[in-house]
Amino acid sequence: MAIKIHPHAKERIHERGATEDEAILAIEKGEKFPAKFGRTGFRYNFPFKGTWRGEEYHTKQLEVYAVQDNENWVIITVIAKYF
């Protein structure tokens, strides 16, 4: 299984304070859940203990939305939540 990242997702990953490696790890190890429009979501919590947009947080949660293309996953977008 290969994991590819759509160009839209690459932009969003960096805008939202995540990395491509974190997005891939979320698919490999995260909680899998059904999402709208036939997509699949993956959720994974990362220890963060840092500052994001001027606020201190301890955890970064990524929600990665992907579609399956044959045996491969294509990441469509990534949402980062901090708490």
Backbone as ProteinMPNN parsed JSONL, in Angstrom:
{"seq_chain_A": "MAIKIHPHAKERIHERGATEDEAILAIEKGEKFPAKFGRTGFRYNFPFKGTWRGEEYHTKQLEVYAVQDNENWVIITVIAKYF", "coords_chain_A": {"N_chain_A": [[0.839, -1.174, 0.0], [0.609, 2.116, -0.951], [0.903, 5.559, -0.038], [-0.292, 8.481, -1.228], [-0.099, 12.034, -1.72], [-2.319, 14.498, -2.45], [-1.941, 17.538, -4.358], [-3.483, 19.709, -3.307], [-3.827, 18.889, -0.651], [-1.168, 18.943, 0.222], [-0.647, 21.692, 0.355], [-2.488, 22.452, 2.358], [-1.614, 20.946, 4.551], [0.804, 22.169, 5.344], [-0.065, 24.796, 5.826], [-1.593, 24.399, 8.072], [0.053, 23.673, 10.102], [1.134, 21.107, 10.212], [2.951, 18.121, 9.207], [3.985, 16.313, 6.256], [4.856, 13.748, 6.867], [3.571, 13.32, 9.326], [0.902, 13.253, 8.466], [0.895, 10.948, 6.906], [1.549, 9.053, 8.875], [-0.752, 9.245, 10.418], [-2.604, 7.943, 8.794], [-1.491, 5.39, 8.725], [-1.476, 4.584, 11.45], [-3.645, 5.675, 12.752], [-7.04, 6.171, 14.05], [-9.641, 4.913, 12.161], [-12.377, 6.177, 10.283], [-15.664, 6.526, 8.794], [-16.335, 8.988, 6.29], [-17.84, 11.906, 4.717], [-19.046, 11.844, 1.305], [-18.011, 9.423, 0.354], [-15.462, 9.217, 1.278], [-12.676, 8.412, 3.458], [-11.854, 8.897, 6.815], [-9.096, 9.537, 8.982], [-7.858, 9.623, 12.23], [-5.518, 10.94, 14.483], [-3.605, 11.482, 17.406], [-0.959, 13.605, 18.308], [1.79, 14.197, 20.48], [2.4, 17.515, 21.381], [3.089, 20.014, 22.788], [3.757, 22.843, 22.443], [3.693, 26.067, 20.782], [1.044, 27.414, 18.957], [-0.078, 29.71, 16.751], [0.207, 31.73, 18.718], [-0.791, 30.599, 21.066], [-0.448, 28.233, 23.741], [-0.203, 24.715, 23.522], [-0.765, 21.199, 24.192], [-1.316, 18.965, 22.746], [-1.586, 17.845, 19.393], [-3.971, 17.151, 17.071], [-4.521, 15.306, 14.214], [-6.735, 15.142, 11.512], [-7.117, 13.268, 8.814], [-8.225, 13.127, 5.565], [-9.044, 10.854, 3.084], [-9.055, 9.061, -0.075], [-9.515, 5.858, -1.505], [-7.512, 4.451, -3.969], [-7.397, 1.945, -5.966], [-5.171, -0.137, -4.437], [-3.984, 1.83, -3.024], [-3.795, 4.793, -0.946], [-5.01, 8.086, -1.297], [-4.355, 11.148, -0.078], [-6.598, 13.676, 0.56], [-7.24, 16.004, 2.029], [-6.162, 17.702, 5.049], [-6.787, 18.28, 8.429], [-5.878, 20.111, 11.224], [-6.058, 20.069, 14.71], [-5.712, 21.702, 17.775], [-5.08, 21.218, 21.201]], "CA_chain_A": [[0.0, 0.0, 0.0], [1.315, 3.399, -1.01], [0.107, 6.709, 0.36], [0.049, 9.649, -2.045], [-0.665, 13.278, -1.194], [-2.828, 15.397, -3.491], [-1.351, 18.881, -4.199], [-4.31, 20.508, -2.393], [-3.522, 18.46, 0.715], [0.179, 19.418, 0.568], [-0.777, 23.088, 0.771], [-3.209, 22.534, 3.63], [-0.776, 20.363, 5.597], [1.758, 23.167, 5.822], [-0.822, 25.933, 6.359], [-2.227, 24.035, 9.334], [1.06, 23.355, 11.097], [1.438, 19.673, 10.243], [3.953, 17.689, 8.223], [3.556, 15.2, 5.412], [5.126, 12.513, 7.619], [2.496, 13.159, 10.313], [-0.311, 12.865, 7.75], [1.06, 9.533, 6.536], [1.465, 8.282, 10.113], [-2.162, 9.209, 10.822], [-3.256, 6.88, 8.015], [-0.925, 4.094, 9.109], [-1.714, 4.191, 12.841], [-4.77, 6.377, 13.344], [-8.401, 5.639, 14.09], [-10.288, 5.021, 10.847], [-13.814, 6.419, 10.398], [-16.28, 6.91, 7.522], [-16.52, 10.424, 6.1], [-18.76, 12.263, 3.637], [-18.696, 11.72, -0.107], [-17.283, 8.187, 0.101], [-14.074, 9.322, 1.743], [-12.357, 7.795, 4.735], [-11.093, 9.765, 7.695], [-8.161, 8.934, 9.927], [-7.617, 10.578, 13.316], [-4.374, 10.535, 15.302], [-3.115, 12.515, 18.317], [0.486, 13.721, 18.455], [2.207, 15.094, 21.551], [2.808, 18.765, 20.736], [3.793, 20.83, 23.782], [4.345, 24.002, 21.779], [2.849, 27.224, 20.526], [0.434, 27.525, 17.633], [-0.786, 30.992, 16.638], [0.276, 32.483, 19.953], [-1.357, 29.871, 22.207], [0.264, 27.015, 24.139], [-0.997, 23.487, 23.448], [-0.045, 19.977, 24.546], [-1.645, 17.897, 21.802], [-2.018, 18.186, 18.037], [-4.747, 16.048, 16.494], [-4.719, 15.414, 12.775], [-7.773, 14.393, 10.811], [-6.684, 13.128, 7.432], [-9.298, 12.6, 4.724], [-8.417, 10.215, 1.935], [-9.832, 8.139, -0.899], [-8.726, 4.704, -1.897], [-7.295, 4.295, -5.404], [-6.92, 0.563, -5.995], [-4.655, -0.514, -3.126], [-3.301, 2.991, -2.474], [-4.575, 5.89, -0.385], [-4.672, 9.434, -1.759], [-4.775, 12.124, 0.922], [-7.309, 14.786, -0.064], [-7.013, 17.176, 2.871], [-5.733, 17.448, 6.425], [-7.22, 19.279, 9.398], [-5.14, 20.019, 12.488], [-6.729, 20.652, 15.877], [-4.767, 21.827, 18.885], [-5.691, 21.32, 22.524]], "C_chain_A": [[0.893, 1.25, 0.0], [0.354, 4.5, -0.574], [0.61, 7.904, -0.434], [-0.653, 10.869, -1.455], [-1.045, 14.176, -2.36], [-2.205, 16.787, -3.281], [-2.152, 19.803, -3.263], [-3.964, 20.173, -0.945], [-2.136, 18.945, 1.139], [0.14, 20.858, 1.036], [-1.407, 23.182, 2.151], [-2.381, 21.989, 4.791], [0.126, 21.441, 6.201], [1.06, 24.39, 6.415], [-1.325, 25.661, 7.771], [-1.247, 23.521, 10.378], [1.409, 21.886, 11.226], [2.558, 19.375, 9.239], [3.376, 16.543, 7.395], [3.77, 13.868, 6.125], [4.037, 12.256, 8.665], [1.204, 12.707, 9.637], [-0.256, 11.386, 7.359], [0.943, 8.645, 7.771], [0.026, 8.177, 10.601], [-2.925, 8.131, 10.059], [-2.769, 5.513, 8.484], [-1.352, 3.645, 10.505], [-2.978, 4.774, 13.457], [-6.073, 5.603, 13.344], [-9.06, 5.923, 12.745], [-11.789, 5.23, 11.046], [-14.382, 6.824, 9.042], [-16.491, 8.425, 7.471], [-17.464, 10.659, 4.916], [-18.156, 11.979, 2.264], [-17.831, 10.494, -0.414], [-15.827, 8.216, 0.523], [-13.918, 8.595, 3.066], [-11.529, 8.774, 5.542], [-10.196, 8.943, 8.605], [-7.822, 9.995, 10.963], [-6.47, 10.05, 14.18], [-3.9, 11.725, 16.135], [-1.601, 12.443, 18.441], [0.785, 14.571, 19.682], [2.772, 16.359, 20.895], [3.642, 19.638, 21.665], [4.528, 22.003, 23.139], [3.325, 25.105, 21.596], [2.326, 27.163, 19.096], [-0.416, 28.789, 17.639], [-0.913, 31.713, 17.98], [-0.29, 31.812, 21.191], [-0.533, 28.609, 22.471], [-0.678, 25.817, 24.101], [-0.12, 22.287, 23.783], [-0.253, 18.865, 23.53], [-2.037, 18.495, 20.462], [-2.739, 16.963, 17.482], [-4.899, 16.296, 14.998], [-5.909, 14.575, 12.36], [-7.377, 14.43, 9.35], [-7.827, 12.491, 6.657], [-8.694, 12.099, 3.423], [-9.431, 9.38, 1.159], [-8.91, 6.996, -1.295], [-8.705, 4.608, -3.411], [-6.599, 2.963, -5.595], [-6.44, 0.188, -4.599], [-4.001, 0.663, -2.401], [-4.284, 3.979, -1.868], [-4.081, 7.194, -0.984], [-5.236, 10.407, -0.728], [-5.363, 13.332, 0.201], [-7.112, 16.083, 0.727], [-6.674, 16.748, 4.288], [-6.232, 18.613, 7.294], [-6.438, 19.046, 10.687], [-5.934, 20.731, 13.567], [-5.732, 20.632, 17.027], [-5.53, 21.952, 20.184], [-4.709, 20.909, 23.591]], "O_chain_A": [[1.79, 1.405, 0.828], [-0.861, 4.376, -0.727], [1.774, 8.293, -0.333], [-1.673, 10.745, -0.778], [-0.194, 14.565, -3.16], [-1.965, 17.177, -2.138], [-1.568, 20.585, -2.514], [-3.824, 21.069, -0.112], [-1.945, 19.32, 2.296], [0.812, 21.218, 2.002], [-0.916, 23.909, 3.015], [-2.446, 22.521, 5.899], [0.194, 21.597, 7.42], [1.538, 24.961, 7.395], [-1.466, 26.585, 8.573], [-1.655, 22.997, 11.414], [1.931, 21.466, 12.259], [3.036, 20.26, 8.529], [2.407, 15.895, 7.791], [2.951, 12.958, 5.996], [3.626, 11.113, 8.868], [0.487, 11.866, 10.178], [-1.249, 10.668, 7.473], [0.304, 7.595, 7.717], [-0.377, 7.144, 11.137], [-3.801, 7.476, 10.624], [-3.564, 4.583, 8.62], [-1.57, 2.454, 10.728], [-3.347, 4.404, 14.572], [-6.198, 4.541, 12.735], [-9.031, 7.053, 12.258], [-12.409, 4.556, 11.868], [-13.668, 7.403, 8.223], [-16.786, 9.057, 8.485], [-17.834, 9.723, 4.208], [-16.94, 11.889, 2.094], [-17.014, 10.524, -1.334], [-15.051, 7.332, 0.16], [-14.898, 8.216, 3.708], [-10.611, 9.406, 5.018], [-10.507, 7.803, 8.948], [-7.532, 11.139, 10.612], [-6.446, 8.879, 14.558], [-3.806, 12.843, 15.629], [-1.03, 11.373, 18.65], [0.105, 15.571, 19.91], [3.548, 16.265, 19.944], [4.787, 19.963, 21.349], [5.745, 22.144, 23.267], [2.241, 25.08, 22.178], [3.073, 26.896, 18.154], [-1.352, 28.921, 18.428], [-1.973, 32.23, 18.334], [-0.269, 32.404, 22.269], [0.007, 27.999, 21.548], [-1.808, 25.889, 24.585], [1.105, 22.347, 23.673], [0.543, 17.929, 23.458], [-2.725, 19.513, 20.397], [-2.175, 15.87, 17.434], [-5.349, 17.361, 14.575], [-6.068, 13.437, 12.802], [-7.31, 15.493, 8.733], [-8.338, 11.44, 7.044], [-7.942, 12.804, 2.75], [-10.504, 9.042, 1.657], [-7.694, 7.157, -1.402], [-9.748, 4.674, -4.062], [-5.387, 2.846, -5.417], [-7.237, 0.195, -3.661], [-3.516, 0.506, -1.281], [-5.461, 4.002, -2.231], [-2.879, 7.388, -1.161], [-6.449, 10.48, -0.53], [-4.716, 13.935, -0.656], [-6.848, 17.136, 0.145], [-6.87, 15.596, 4.675], [-6.104, 19.78, 6.922], [-6.349, 17.92, 11.176], [-6.42, 21.845, 13.371], [-5.003, 19.659, 17.219], [-6.507, 22.695, 20.272], [-5.041, 20.929, 24.776]]}, "name": "protein", "num_of_chains": 1, "seq": "MAIKIHPHAKERIHERGATEDEAILAIEKGEKFPAKFGRTGFRYNFPFKGTWRGEEYHTKQLEVYAVQDNENWVIITVIAKYF"}
